[in-house]
């Protein structure tokens, strides 16, 4: 319960800082330049796209907070899945600048005002000269480029199970032998807070690595939040590992779960 309280406090602090960042630094550069007939370059589009992802992420956090306050914890988890996608989209263009073509240019044609159309087998073509390009749009591929394979494998798959009609999650909606829309799950609430703090923490790393915020004071505050959040998440995972290991007869499934938790700890210790 103490860790649930701590996660909730960090969640609120992250949300407060996110709002401050958006209010003070998230300027839509491309529309502003277009309005004044100034040229638009790739860096302008990258900056806009990262802030777009971060703003969408933050607005979903606000919705998640409302859902948790109303004990709609499973629905908060469903929105958490969307936040993972916001994170990896933003992070992928920081890791590989070519991704701005796949995530923005091929959809909108902002750079050269070309028009593109989808072709079979994950390809896209320029309408004018029919030149064909590989088109990356799958969540898995974007996660891979963002170096978030571990999170995709162990967290996103879980969030998909909650989002889709997987009978494995029917316990969230069943009380004994009766289905219920009033049943609340403390585990679902814990997971919603845990994974949104986890994704938000990673998003702060994206903001720092992208260097789109020039204010040194703000960047120091983000770095401080990164450190405190990392310490808390490590404690949460380590407590869970200790709890499982107390069972002297660990099953193969429990040992696999411990391995997953250890991988997630490494994932936040060594931001890649």
Secondary structure, DSSP 8 states (H G I E B T S, - for coil): -HHHHHHHHHHHHHHHHHHHHHHHH---HHHHHHHTT----HHHHHHHHHHHHHHHHHHHHHHHHHHHHTT-HHHHHHHHHHHHHHHHHHHHHHH-TTHHIIIIIHHH-TTT---EEEETTTEEEETTT--EEE----HHHHHHHTT-HHHIIIIIHHHHHHHTT-GGGGGGGEETTEE-SS---HHHHHHHHHHHHHHHHHHHHHHHHHT----HHHHHHHHHHHHHHHHHHHHHHHHHHHHHHTSTT--HHHHHHHHHHHHHHHHHHS--
